Amino acid sequence: MRPSEARVVLTGATGGIGRASARALLAAGASVLLVGRSPARLAALARELEPDAGADPSRRVAWEAFDLTAARAPAQLAAAADRWHANVLVNNAGVPSFGALAGLDTDHVERVLRTNLLAPMLLTQALLPALLRQPRAQVIQLGSVLGALGLPGYSVYCASKFGLRGFAQALRRELAGSPVTVQYLGPRSTQTDFNDARVQAYNRATRTHMDRPERVAQVLIEMLRDETAERFIGFPEALAVRLNGLASPLLDGAFTAHRRNVASLDAAADARLPADLTQSP
């Protein structure tokens, strides 16, 4: 699809990749419906992206505030997107998860899976009838390279992104021959606030490369244009995804440094706690 023909619903719009993607989409000629949790941040971003629009009905930027994990949010946002004549959905919203599984609490695990997997599935489902009425439409699941490559320290995050990638793959095949094209974009680690100090330390220790969010936005525009099924960003990550798909167990030893670093970060965190909090009851 030509970007100038695209009316894009962009979730997670006020995050690092979201903001970069909104700018790139507008620069390429698309119109964008920004979606996030904070009305104030969304309104500020809309003014930043289209400062002179005011109440102009022809404006190319609009926004809707939703918590996508709320029960009624997918249906309500889908109705708003339909009124806006959306023909592209970019499921970009997500939350991070890093650390050994033994140290993650149940509430955190459930929140990650609800936000990263269930919410985009339900929003796609809710918006699909309207997309199928369009002459052409696209759904781009903005996931992660960790949707195809399991990494120590990311078990829960990988589960959410593996699930999102599987959903995209199955739905793409389910909708073959329809007006709706389903795609999956897998960035590697990016230089945004999504990555906290522990992740940055892990990336330095394991020599994990990081991209600027503008690089991800550039690839998003390319996928909008060429409608390719999947794209993974970065070397050697994209190569590792291919090898992992061919012979996953053979790569297990390649992540020894990553496994050891997760353990050392956990040990360092424990050392900073009072002694009575590190003891089992």
Backbone as CSV, one residue per row, in Angstrom:
resi,resn,N_x,N_y,N_z,CA_x,CA_y,CA_z,C_x,C_y,C_z
1,MET,0.838,-1.189,0.000,0.000,0.000,0.000,0.880,1.248,0.000
2,ARG,0.504,2.219,-0.789,1.209,3.489,-0.751,0.895,4.198,0.555
3,PRO,1.901,4.738,1.237,1.635,5.425,2.500,0.587,6.522,2.380
4,SER,0.525,7.192,1.243,-0.448,8.268,1.064,-1.885,7.754,1.087
5,GLU,-2.074,6.438,0.904,-3.400,5.838,0.949,-3.727,5.273,2.331
6,ALA,-2.759,5.297,3.232,-2.904,4.617,4.516,-3.514,5.522,5.582
7,ARG,-4.503,4.984,6.284,-5.070,5.616,7.476,-4.804,4.637,8.616
8,VAL,-3.788,4.958,9.394,-3.156,3.991,10.293,-3.607,4.177,11.733
9,VAL,-4.074,3.098,12.348,-4.281,3.055,13.793,-2.970,2.566,14.406
10,LEU,-2.346,3.410,15.210,-1.035,3.106,15.788,-1.158,3.034,17.299
11,THR,-1.093,1.837,17.869,-1.142,1.708,19.324,0.258,1.922,19.906
12,GLY,0.306,2.232,21.184,1.596,2.524,21.809,2.262,3.732,21.192
13,ALA,1.457,4.720,20.804,1.957,5.822,19.986,2.901,6.758,20.726
14,THR,2.809,6.842,22.053,3.653,7.796,22.777,4.968,7.184,23.253
15,GLY,5.205,5.908,22.978,6.489,5.289,23.310,7.558,5.645,22.294
16,GLY,8.753,5.138,22.508,9.878,5.493,21.635,9.668,5.078,20.192
17,ILE,9.331,3.817,19.962,9.084,3.354,18.595,7.802,3.970,18.055
18,GLY,6.798,4.129,18.918,5.531,4.716,18.483,5.697,6.128,17.961
19,ARG,6.416,6.963,18.702,6.616,8.351,18.279,7.392,8.408,16.960
20,ALA,8.449,7.604,16.857,9.233,7.586,15.629,8.395,7.092,14.456
21,SER,7.556,6.101,14.706,6.705,5.558,13.637,5.662,6.577,13.202
22,ALA,5.065,7.290,14.153,4.084,8.310,13.804,4.707,9.377,12.909
23,ARG,5.912,9.817,13.280,6.593,10.836,12.470,6.879,10.310,11.065
24,ALA,7.383,9.075,10.986,7.740,8.508,9.685,6.504,8.303,8.812
25,LEU,5.415,7.843,9.417,4.186,7.646,8.655,3.677,8.964,8.085
26,LEU,3.670,10.003,8.907,3.211,11.306,8.428,4.124,11.849,7.339
27,ALA,5.417,11.701,7.537,6.373,12.178,6.533,6.199,11.463,5.203
28,ALA,5.768,10.192,5.275,5.569,9.408,4.049,4.216,9.673,3.405
29,GLY,3.338,10.440,4.087,2.056,10.802,3.504,0.845,10.150,4.126
30,ALA,1.035,9.303,5.140,-0.088,8.617,5.774,-0.807,9.527,6.763
31,SER,-2.016,9.132,7.142,-2.742,9.731,8.254,-2.680,8.758,9.425
32,VAL,-2.659,9.294,10.655,-2.391,8.443,11.809,-3.378,8.728,12.935
33,LEU,-3.984,7.665,13.454,-4.799,7.725,14.659,-3.941,7.209,15.803
34,LEU,-3.480,8.122,16.655,-2.596,7.788,17.755,-3.400,7.158,18.889
35,VAL,-2.901,6.063,19.450,-3.582,5.377,20.545,-2.597,5.153,21.685
36,GLY,-3.032,5.476,22.886,-2.221,5.266,24.080,-3.096,5.407,25.308
37,ARG,-2.479,5.367,26.479,-3.251,5.432,27.727,-3.450,6.853,28.231
38,SER,-2.528,7.752,27.912,-2.552,9.083,28.498,-3.130,10.118,27.543
39,PRO,-4.305,10.689,27.836,-4.850,11.742,26.965,-3.906,12.936,26.834
40,ALA,-3.271,13.316,27.939,-2.388,14.486,27.897,-1.199,14.247,26.965
41,ARG,-0.595,13.073,27.065,0.563,12.777,26.213,0.153,12.634,24.758
42,LEU,-1.003,12.050,24.512,-1.478,11.906,23.138,-1.782,13.266,22.516
43,ALA,-2.448,14.125,23.278,-2.778,15.455,22.765,-1.508,16.249,22.467
44,ALA,-0.530,16.142,23.356,0.733,16.852,23.141,1.448,16.329,21.898
45,LEU,1.438,15.017,21.719,2.085,14.436,20.545,1.362,14.860,19.267
46,ALA,0.041,14.869,19.299,-0.717,15.293,18.121,-0.398,16.736,17.751
47,ARG,-0.292,17.610,18.764,0.059,19.012,18.486,1.471,19.122,17.931
48,GLU,2.362,18.301,18.446,3.752,18.303,17.966,3.832,17.844,16.509
49,LEU,3.041,16.825,16.163,3.092,16.264,14.815,2.373,17.129,13.793
50,GLU,1.293,17.806,14.222,0.492,18.617,13.304,0.092,19.904,14.008
51,PRO,1.057,20.783,14.231,0.829,21.945,15.100,-0.220,22.931,14.599
52,ASP,-0.461,22.987,13.303,-1.361,24.003,12.764,-2.738,23.469,12.384
53,ALA,-3.045,22.225,12.791,-4.289,21.607,12.337,-5.511,22.210,13.006
54,GLY,-5.441,22.457,14.321,-6.591,22.978,15.049,-7.787,22.056,14.908
55,ALA,-8.938,22.617,14.574,-10.147,21.818,14.396,-10.392,21.483,12.928
56,ASP,-9.403,21.617,12.087,-9.529,21.348,10.661,-9.986,19.904,10.438
57,PRO,-11.125,19.673,9.808,-11.612,18.310,9.604,-10.732,17.485,8.670
58,SER,-9.852,18.137,7.918,-8.967,17.405,7.008,-7.643,17.033,7.671
59,ARG,-7.534,17.257,8.966,-6.263,16.981,9.652,-5.880,15.509,9.492
60,ARG,-4.597,15.245,9.534,-4.079,13.891,9.311,-3.703,13.198,10.596
61,VAL,-3.859,13.856,11.725,-3.542,13.254,13.020,-4.755,13.356,13.939
62,ALA,-5.115,12.239,14.538,-6.154,12.206,15.561,-5.667,11.286,16.666
63,TRP,-6.369,11.273,17.802,-5.941,10.400,18.889,-7.131,9.882,19.673
64,GLU,-6.922,8.718,20.287,-7.909,8.089,21.154,-7.156,7.475,22.337
65,ALA,-7.632,7.739,23.550,-6.998,7.205,24.755,-7.729,5.950,25.223
66,PHE,-7.003,4.847,25.320,-7.570,3.582,25.775,-6.510,2.790,26.537
67,ASP,-6.942,2.078,27.562,-6.159,0.993,28.153,-6.586,-0.269,27.419
68,LEU,-5.752,-0.763,26.551,-6.142,-1.854,25.662,-6.341,-3.174,26.388
69,THR,-5.950,-3.241,27.659,-6.197,-4.465,28.422,-7.578,-4.454,29.080
70,ALA,-8.288,-3.328,29.029,-9.640,-3.252,29.590,-10.612,-4.041,28.716
71,ALA,-11.633,-4.615,29.343,-12.506,-5.556,28.656,-13.191,-4.952,27.429
72,ARG,-13.660,-3.712,27.532,-14.437,-3.113,26.448,-13.579,-2.313,25.464
73,ALA,-12.295,-2.152,25.755,-11.453,-1.278,24.938,-11.327,-1.716,23.486
74,PRO,-11.091,-2.996,23.182,-10.945,-3.360,21.769,-12.162,-3.000,20.921
75,ALA,-13.355,-3.287,21.431,-14.569,-2.978,20.661,-14.759,-1.474,20.518
76,GLN,-14.483,-0.720,21.582,-14.664,0.731,21.517,-13.653,1.378,20.577
77,LEU,-12.409,0.934,20.634,-11.406,1.488,19.736,-11.685,1.081,18.296
78,ALA,-12.137,-0.149,18.096,-12.459,-0.593,16.739,-13.572,0.264,16.141
79,ALA,-14.564,0.624,16.949,-15.650,1.489,16.463,-15.116,2.868,16.083
80,ALA,-14.222,3.411,16.917,-13.633,4.710,16.604,-12.788,4.634,15.338
81,ALA,-12.028,3.557,15.187,-11.187,3.384,14.004,-12.033,3.238,12.738
82,ASP,-13.160,2.563,12.861,-14.054,2.404,11.716,-14.639,3.746,11.300
83,ARG,-15.048,4.553,12.280,-15.558,5.894,11.968,-14.494,6.744,11.288
84,TRP,-13.240,6.482,11.621,-12.111,7.227,11.071,-11.670,6.661,9.718
85,HIS,-12.326,5.565,9.299,-12.038,4.900,8.012,-10.614,4.335,7.973
86,ALA,-10.196,3.728,9.069,-8.860,3.136,9.125,-8.748,1.954,8.162
87,ASN,-7.595,1.842,7.514,-7.329,0.674,6.674,-6.015,-0.015,7.032
88,VAL,-5.337,0.468,8.068,-4.106,-0.157,8.556,-4.135,-0.162,10.083
89,LEU,-3.808,-1.302,10.675,-3.650,-1.410,12.120,-2.213,-1.796,12.411
90,VAL,-1.533,-0.991,13.221,-0.187,-1.321,13.690,-0.272,-1.567,15.192
91,ASN,-0.172,-2.832,15.582,-0.193,-3.197,16.995,1.221,-3.056,17.554
92,ASN,1.494,-1.892,18.112,2.831,-1.574,18.611,2.906,-1.560,20.138
93,ALA,1.777,-1.389,20.813,1.794,-1.264,22.275,2.339,-2.530,22.927
94,GLY,3.145,-2.343,23.961,3.693,-3.488,24.675,4.372,-3.050,25.952
95,VAL,4.652,-4.022,26.808,5.373,-3.763,28.048,6.581,-4.687,28.105
96,PRO,7.655,-4.263,28.787,8.865,-5.082,28.853,8.775,-6.156,29.919
97,SER,9.642,-7.138,29.800,9.819,-8.144,30.846,11.227,-8.691,30.722
98,PHE,11.984,-8.589,31.809,13.361,-9.079,31.810,13.680,-9.651,33.179
99,GLY,14.413,-10.736,33.176,14.847,-11.354,34.427,14.550,-12.839,34.441
100,ALA,15.246,-13.558,35.322,15.022,-14.984,35.454,13.585,-15.252,35.881
101,LEU,13.000,-16.294,35.338,11.593,-16.598,35.600,11.319,-16.747,37.095
102,ALA,12.265,-17.330,37.819,12.055,-17.564,39.254,11.837,-16.270,40.029
103,GLY,12.304,-15.149,39.501,12.181,-13.881,40.203,11.008,-13.023,39.763
104,LEU,10.189,-13.515,38.848,9.062,-12.736,38.328,7.778,-13.149,39.034
105,ASP,6.999,-12.164,39.469,5.761,-12.516,40.163,4.634,-12.765,39.177
106,THR,3.588,-13.414,39.655,2.477,-13.835,38.802,1.766,-12.657,38.160
107,ASP,1.572,-11.588,38.913,0.893,-10.416,38.357,1.651,-9.851,37.173
108,HIS,2.979,-9.821,37.281,3.800,-9.318,36.179,3.638,-10.199,34.942
109,VAL,3.713,-11.501,35.122,3.586,-12.427,33.996,2.245,-12.229,33.294
110,GLU,1.175,-12.140,34.080,-0.158,-11.968,33.496,-0.274,-10.634,32.762
111,ARG,0.311,-9.584,33.325,0.236,-8.261,32.681,0.963,-8.268,31.332
112,VAL,2.127,-8.900,31.283,2.882,-8.956,30.031,2.094,-9.699,28.958
113,LEU,1.519,-10.833,29.315,0.778,-11.613,28.326,-0.507,-10.912,27.902
114,ARG,-1.183,-10.246,28.832,-2.396,-9.504,28.472,-2.074,-8.362,27.520
115,THR,-1.001,-7.626,27.813,-0.673,-6.436,27.014,-0.044,-6.785,25.678
116,ASN,0.905,-7.703,25.688,1.702,-7.982,24.497,1.057,-8.973,23.546
117,LEU,0.169,-9.810,24.055,-0.410,-10.859,23.214,-1.931,-10.770,23.126
118,LEU,-2.611,-10.829,24.256,-4.072,-10.875,24.216,-4.664,-9.577,23.672
119,ALA,-4.159,-8.430,24.104,-4.720,-7.151,23.641,-4.612,-6.980,22.125
120,PRO,-3.460,-7.219,21.498,-3.421,-7.090,20.035,-4.276,-8.121,19.307
121,MET,-4.391,-9.316,19.878,-5.266,-10.312,19.263,-6.715,-9.833,19.264
122,LEU,-7.179,-9.337,20.421,-8.574,-8.916,20.540,-8.858,-7.654,19.734
123,LEU,-7.870,-6.737,19.662,-8.069,-5.535,18.858,-8.117,-5.886,17.374
124,THR,-7.239,-6.767,16.934,-7.278,-7.224,15.542,-8.623,-7.856,15.226
125,GLN,-9.092,-8.708,16.122,-10.388,-9.366,15.924,-11.519,-8.344,15.835
126,ALA,-11.498,-7.348,16.722,-12.567,-6.352,16.756,-12.577,-5.475,15.507
127,LEU,-11.400,-5.155,14.996,-11.305,-4.257,13.845,-11.414,-4.992,12.512
128,LEU,-11.291,-6.305,12.533,-11.225,-7.071,11.291,-12.448,-6.898,10.388
129,PRO,-13.685,-6.912,10.905,-14.822,-6.730,9.990,-14.734,-5.431,9.183
130,ALA,-14.319,-4.341,9.825,-14.189,-3.072,9.110,-13.046,-3.124,8.108
131,LEU,-11.952,-3.759,8.456,-10.824,-3.873,7.529,-11.200,-4.702,6.304
132,LEU,-11.997,-5.729,6.515,-12.397,-6.583,5.397,-13.323,-5.849,4.422
133,ARG,-13.943,-4.761,4.871,-14.785,-3.961,3.975,-13.974,-2.991,3.130
134,GLN,-12.708,-2.811,3.461,-11.853,-1.904,2.697,-11.378,-2.582,1.414
135,PRO,-11.078,-1.813,0.373,-10.519,-2.422,-0.846,-9.194,-3.127,-0.571
136,ARG,-8.385,-2.507,0.282,-7.111,-3.102,0.717,-6.862,-2.658,2.141
137,ALA,-6.303,-3.563,2.936,-6.010,-3.238,4.328,-4.823,-4.069,4.798
138,GLN,-4.182,-3.578,5.859,-3.026,-4.277,6.420,-3.082,-4.264,7.937
139,VAL,-2.613,-5.369,8.520,-2.403,-5.467,9.962,-0.933,-5.793,10.169
140,ILE,-0.219,-4.893,10.839,1.210,-5.105,11.103,1.381,-5.306,12.596
141,GLN,1.796,-6.510,12.973,2.077,-6.803,14.376,3.540,-6.422,14.627
142,LEU,3.739,-5.386,15.422,5.095,-4.936,15.697,5.580,-5.679,16.945
143,GLY,6.308,-6.748,16.697,6.725,-7.636,17.771,8.170,-7.433,18.165
144,SER,8.982,-8.455,17.973,10.380,-8.428,18.380,11.090,-9.591,17.709
145,VAL,12.405,-9.459,17.569,13.191,-10.602,17.132,13.038,-11.748,18.138
146,LEU,12.673,-11.397,19.381,12.471,-12.422,20.405,11.130,-13.129,20.248
147,GLY,10.435,-12.860,19.162,9.283,-13.660,18.775,9.687,-14.858,17.942
148,ALA,10.973,-14.986,17.668,11.476,-16.114,16.882,12.784,-16.656,17.439
149,LEU,13.254,-16.066,18.540,14.547,-16.448,19.105,14.467,-16.367,20.624
150,GLY,14.435,-17.523,21.280,14.360,-17.544,22.734,15.689,-17.152,23.355
151,LEU,15.665,-16.211,24.300,16.884,-15.674,24.891,16.806,-15.757,26.408
152,PRO,17.875,-16.204,27.070,17.876,-16.224,28.543,17.547,-14.844,29.110
153,GLY,16.707,-14.836,30.144,16.297,-13.584,30.755,15.015,-13.013,30.181
154,TYR,14.531,-13.596,29.102,13.352,-13.070,28.419,12.260,-14.133,28.236
155,SER,12.170,-15.082,29.133,11.236,-16.192,28.921,9.798,-15.706,28.762
156,VAL,9.362,-14.805,29.622,7.978,-14.324,29.551,7.779,-13.416,28.345
157,TYR,8.721,-12.519,28.115,8.626,-11.626,26.959,8.632,-12.439,25.665
158,CYS,9.517,-13.427,25.583,9.555,-14.287,24.398,8.227,-15.007,24.199
159,ALA,7.643,-15.503,25.297,6.359,-16.190,25.177,5.315,-15.279,24.558
160,SER,5.290,-14.017,24.985,4.296,-13.086,24.443,4.553,-12.799,22.967
161,LYS,5.816,-12.658,22.589,6.126,-12.310,21.195,6.103,-13.532,20.280
162,PHE,6.504,-14.716,20.788,6.318,-15.936,19.997,4.833,-16.122,19.695
163,GLY,3.998,-15.876,20.700,2.563,-15.996,20.495,2.044,-15.009,19.470
164,LEU,2.528,-13.765,19.524,2.094,-12.744,18.578,2.513,-13.106,17.160
165,ARG,3.720,-13.627,17.030,4.186,-14.025,15.700,3.367,-15.212,15.173
166,GLY,3.082,-16.182,16.036,2.248,-17.306,15.612,0.858,-16.867,15.206
167,PHE,0.311,-15.924,15.966,-0.996,-15.363,15.633,-0.956,-14.699,14.258
168,ALA,0.083,-13.894,14.011,0.208,-13.214,12.725,0.349,-14.214,11.589
169,GLN,1.143,-15.237,11.793,1.365,-16.226,10.743,0.084,-16.981,10.408
170,ALA,-0.620,-17.434,11.444,-1.851,-18.188,11.207,-2.921,-17.301,10.573
171,LEU,-3.047,-16.055,11.075,-4.068,-15.166,10.529,-3.743,-14.773,9.092
172,ARG,-2.475,-14.594,8.786,-2.086,-14.284,7.410,-2.561,-15.382,6.460
173,ARG,-2.400,-16.624,6.880,-2.823,-17.740,6.039,-4.344,-17.875,6.015
174,GLU,-4.961,-17.564,7.134,-6.426,-17.619,7.218,-7.074,-16.596,6.294
175,LEU,-6.436,-15.424,6.154,-7.016,-14.329,5.372,-6.453,-14.238,3.960
176,ALA,-5.678,-15.219,3.546,-5.135,-15.217,2.186,-6.278,-15.140,1.183
177,GLY,-6.140,-14.254,0.223,-7.183,-14.060,-0.772,-8.195,-12.997,-0.401
178,SER,-8.132,-12.496,0.834,-9.014,-11.419,1.277,-8.326,-10.072,1.051
179,PRO,-8.999,-8.951,1.323,-8.341,-7.649,1.180,-7.306,-7.358,2.262
180,VAL,-7.229,-8.189,3.320,-6.382,-7.883,4.477,-5.078,-8.672,4.440
181,THR,-3.965,-7.954,4.470,-2.635,-8.549,4.551,-2.139,-8.447,5.992
182,VAL,-1.632,-9.552,6.534,-1.150,-9.588,7.912,0.365,-9.767,7.900
183,GLN,1.071,-8.931,8.683,2.538,-8.911,8.666,3.088,-8.907,10.089
184,TYR,4.348,-9.298,10.204,5.033,-9.293,11.501,6.386,-8.628,11.342
185,LEU,6.637,-7.614,12.162,7.923,-6.909,12.166,8.635,-7.191,13.485
186,GLY,9.861,-7.689,13.389,10.618,-8.067,14.579,11.878,-7.242,14.745
187,PRO,11.813,-6.116,15.454,13.041,-5.359,15.754,13.902,-6.082,16.781
188,ARG,15.181,-5.737,16.807,16.015,-6.150,17.932,15.927,-5.047,18.992
189,SER,16.785,-5.097,19.982,16.737,-4.117,21.064,16.895,-2.700,20.502
190,THR,16.125,-1.758,21.061,16.166,-0.380,20.569,16.538,0.590,21.684
191,GLN,17.013,1.740,21.288,17.484,2.754,22.234,16.313,3.625,22.690
192,THR,15.495,3.055,23.574,14.339,3.771,24.108,14.244,3.505,25.609
193,ASP,13.290,4.190,26.242,13.057,3.977,27.668,12.448,2.616,27.960
194,PHE,12.082,1.878,26.940,11.556,0.530,27.114,12.580,-0.358,27.821
195,ASN,13.849,-0.064,27.612,14.933,-0.846,28.206,15.458,-0.148,29.454
196,ASP,15.321,-0.795,30.607,15.785,-0.191,31.845,17.295,-0.411,32.021
197,ALA,17.820,0.005,33.158,19.269,-0.052,33.389,19.788,-1.488,33.381
198,ARG,18.978,-2.434,33.887,19.420,-3.829,33.895,19.557,-4.368,32.475
199,VAL,18.609,-4.031,31.620,18.674,-4.495,30.240,19.858,-3.860,29.520
200,GLN,20.098,-2.597,29.777,21.238,-1.942,29.140,22.558,-2.575,29.592
201,ALA,22.653,-2.926,30.872,23.848,-3.612,31.364,23.992,-4.978,30.707
202,TYR,22.891,-5.693,30.580,22.869,-7.007,29.921,23.316,-6.880,28.465
203,ASN,22.809,-5.860,27.770,23.179,-5.668,26.372,24.659,-5.362,26.222
204,ARG,25.190,-4.544,27.156,26.626,-4.250,27.080,27.452,-5.509,27.344
205,ALA,27.062,-6.275,28.345,27.825,-7.467,28.717,27.793,-8.530,27.632
206,THR,26.685,-8.623,26.913,26.527,-9.650,25.882,26.774,-9.106,24.472
207,ARG,27.200,-7.844,24.406,27.499,-7.198,23.123,26.302,-7.222,22.183
208,THR,25.145,-6.995,22.750,23.915,-6.938,21.977,23.776,-5.552,21.345
209,HIS,23.633,-5.504,20.058,23.503,-4.228,19.357,22.104,-3.655,19.566
210,MET,22.022,-2.342,19.542,20.742,-1.656,19.694,20.549,-0.688,18.527
211,ASP,19.323,-0.608,18.042,18.983,0.315,16.960,18.253,1.527,17.502
212,ARG,18.330,2.613,16.791,17.509,3.768,17.111,16.069,3.478,16.672
213,PRO,15.083,4.042,17.357,13.695,3.776,16.962,13.381,4.236,15.551
214,GLU,14.106,5.220,15.051,13.886,5.678,13.680,14.191,4.579,12.664
215,ARG,15.126,3.690,12.999,15.426,2.566,12.111,14.229,1.621,12.020
216,VAL,13.596,1.364,13.160,12.408,0.516,13.174,11.289,1.174,12.365
217,ALA,11.111,2.472,12.547,10.072,3.199,11.812,10.313,3.140,10.303
218,GLN,11.573,3.225,9.905,11.902,3.149,8.482,11.482,1.798,7.897
219,VAL,11.764,0.719,8.627,11.400,-0.616,8.149,9.881,-0.780,8.135
220,LEU,9.203,-0.177,9.115,7.744,-0.210,9.125,7.179,0.396,7.839
221,ILE,7.722,1.519,7.412,7.266,2.147,6.168,7.545,1.229,4.978
222,GLU,8.705,0.598,4.979,9.032,-0.334,3.890,8.032,-1.482,3.840
223,MET,7.653,-2.007,5.013,6.697,-3.118,5.046,5.302,-2.674,4.612
224,LEU,4.954,-1.458,4.958,3.669,-0.924,4.498,3.631,-0.900,2.973
225,ARG,4.748,-0.506,2.379,4.811,-0.398,0.921,4.873,-1.769,0.241
226,ASP,5.765,-2.647,0.729,6.007,-3.888,-0.022,5.146,-5.065,0.449
227,GLU,4.468,-4.910,1.597,3.524,-5.906,2.108,4.180,-7.266,2.344
228,THR,5.471,-7.272,2.639,6.160,-8.523,2.940,5.604,-9.141,4.209
229,ALA,5.649,-10.460,4.296,5.011,-11.168,5.409,5.725,-10.944,6.730
230,GLU,7.050,-11.037,6.729,7.838,-10.897,7.955,9.129,-10.156,7.665
231,ARG,9.596,-9.441,8.646,10.899,-8.781,8.525,11.533,-8.729,9.909
232,PHE,12.796,-9.123,10.000,13.556,-9.020,11.245,14.711,-8.065,11.015
233,ILE,14.979,-7.240,12.014,15.938,-6.153,11.859,17.251,-6.503,12.535
234,GLY,18.349,-6.283,11.809,19.669,-6.357,12.425,20.429,-7.633,12.134
235,PHE,21.758,-7.489,12.106,22.669,-8.624,12.004,23.560,-8.617,13.252
236,PRO,23.736,-9.768,13.917,23.431,-11.136,13.477,22.051,-11.637,13.868
237,GLU,21.179,-10.786,14.413,19.897,-11.274,14.916,19.046,-11.930,13.831
238,ALA,18.960,-11.297,12.662,18.141,-11.866,11.597,18.681,-13.227,11.157
239,LEU,20.018,-13.363,11.122,20.623,-14.650,10.788,20.318,-15.679,11.873
240,ALA,20.403,-15.265,13.136,20.116,-16.178,14.242,18.684,-16.687,14.188
241,VAL,17.759,-15.819,13.773,16.362,-16.251,13.627,16.259,-17.374,12.602
242,ARG,16.966,-17.240,11.489,16.911,-18.262,10.444,17.537,-19.563,10.928
243,LEU,18.674,-19.463,11.590,19.324,-20.670,12.100,18.484,-21.330,13.186
244,ASN,17.864,-20.509,14.026,17.020,-21.045,15.097,15.829,-21.811,14.528
245,GLY,15.339,-21.352,13.406,14.225,-22.040,12.771,14.635,-23.361,12.151
246,LEU,15.918,-23.483,11.808,16.398,-24.709,11.182,16.880,-25.736,12.201
247,ALA,17.584,-25.272,13.212,18.206,-26.205,14.162,18.342,-25.539,15.523
248,SER,17.225,-25.330,16.175,17.202,-24.598,17.433,18.149,-25.144,18.506
249,PRO,18.173,-26.450,18.786,19.046,-26.939,19.858,20.526,-26.668,19.627
250,LEU,20.932,-26.582,18.362,22.341,-26.350,18.061,22.794,-24.958,18.485
251,LEU,21.839,-24.033,18.663,22.191,-22.680,19.077,22.235,-22.514,20.590
252,ASP,21.806,-23.524,21.338,21.697,-23.369,22.790,22.988,-22.883,23.422
253,GLY,24.128,-23.430,22.978,25.408,-23.055,23.566,25.855,-21.650,23.229
254,ALA,25.219,-21.031,22.224,25.615,-19.685,21.818,25.190,-18.633,22.834
255,PHE,24.329,-19.010,23.783,23.780,-18.034,24.712,24.278,-18.239,26.142
256,THR,25.437,-18.877,26.261,26.008,-19.087,27.593,26.280,-17.766,28.300
257,ALA,26.846,-16.793,27.584,27.137,-15.488,28.197,25.868,-14.797,28.648
258,HIS,24.807,-14.935,27.867,23.533,-14.330,28.241,22.983,-14.972,29.519
259,ARG,23.041,-16.313,29.578,22.535,-17.018,30.757,23.310,-16.616,31.997
260,ARG,24.631,-16.571,31.882,25.456,-16.211,33.034,25.213,-14.768,33.464
261,ASN,24.962,-13.888,32.493,24.735,-12.494,32.847,23.427,-12.312,33.596
262,VAL,22.385,-13.043,33.202,21.120,-12.978,33.938,21.338,-13.404,35.378
263,ALA,22.083,-14.492,35.565,22.344,-14.980,36.919,23.139,-13.962,37.728
264,SER,24.116,-13.310,37.104,24.932,-12.338,37.835,24.125,-11.093,38.183
265,LEU,23.222,-10.665,37.296,22.375,-9.516,37.596,21.432,-9.832,38.750
266,ASP,20.896,-11.047,38.769,20.026,-11.442,39.877,20.804,-11.493,41.183
267,ALA,22.027,-12.018,41.128,22.849,-12.093,42.332,23.183,-10.699,42.853
268,ALA,23.466,-9.779,41.937,23.779,-8.408,42.347,22.566,-7.741,42.969
269,ALA,21.376,-8.001,42.411,20.157,-7.438,42.980,19.903,-7.978,44.375
270,ASP,20.118,-9.277,44.561,19.939,-9.880,45.882,20.907,-9.299,46.893
271,ALA,22.120,-9.007,46.450,23.135,-8.486,47.368,22.785,-7.101,47.882
272,ARG,21.948,-6.379,47.125,21.561,-5.043,47.551,20.374,-5.044,48.506
273,LEU,19.708,-6.207,48.661,18.568,-6.308,49.555,19.025,-6.572,50.977
274,PRO,18.234,-6.155,51.993,18.534,-6.550,53.371,18.564,-8.063,53.489
275,ALA,19.392,-8.570,54.358,19.602,-10.016,54.459,18.303,-10.774,54.709
276,ASP,17.404,-10.199,55.531,16.187,-10.948,55.873,15.226,-11.066,54.681
277,LEU,15.415,-10.222,53.632,14.540,-10.310,52.464,15.058,-11.319,51.452
278,THR,16.284,-11.794,51.599,16.836,-12.759,50.654,16.712,-14.176,51.149
279,GLN,16.162,-14.358,52.353,16.029,-15.688,52.920,14.656,-16.254,52.597
280,SER,14.602,-17.540,52.306,13.327,-18.191,52.084,12.626,-18.392,53.421
281,PRO,11.293,-18.302,53.468,10.575,-18.489,54.712,10.664,-19.934,55.196
